[in-house]
Structures are given as C-alpha cells and as structure tokens.
C-alpha cells in the first residue's frame, strides 16, 4: 500500500515539475496520526495562471497514468491556493506569496519531509 502511495506521489510531483512548480515537497503525516491524510504534497508558483496550470496537469496526469480522479478540489476559482484531495494524499498548490504567508510546512515540522527538484 505504501508503494502505491509513493507511485501516486511520483505522478503528482512529475506533473508539478512539468509545469514549473517550485519548492516541491512531500510531508509524511502517517506518524502524526492526524487523520487528515497520509501525505501532503506542497508546491508554489508565481502567478495564478501557473497555479491553475499545475493543478490542471495534476488532475490530468492522475487520470491518464493511474485512472484516479480527484475526490474534492477547492480554490480553482481564485487560484491563490488550490487544494486537491486524493484520499490518502492531499495536494496544495499555492501562489508564492500565499505559501510564504501560511507556511503550512511549519505546522507539520516534525514530519518526514522530502524535497523534489527538476
């Protein structure tokens, strides 16, 4: 099951990097017992247009490569912070200034963090 989630994360990360997402990280929340999900994938982009392109590419690649549709999504109307729920994985695509403001990673500082680069 963990390997399957890691495959899902790999598809999500590739989709983000393909559209020039920045500062891509995943947080392993399993030991936190938060009940929210098992993993967060977080990235940012400098424009609302790029935020939307990243979010759209994630949805498309998850369907094409894994046959998985997003369960819930919020934020596409304003494109400042798009949240995509894939069950055990929640993706956060921020516009850069909002990521810097909310500092989501700091709330989960004790979690195992993986950084992805293009």
Secondary structure, DSSP 8 states (H G I E B T S, - for coil): -HHHHHHHHHHHHHHHHHTT-EEEEEEE-GGGT-SS-SEEEEEEESSHHHHHHHHHHHHHHHHHHH----SEEE-TTT-SEEEEE-SSEEEEEEEHHHHHHH-HHHHTTTSEEEEE--
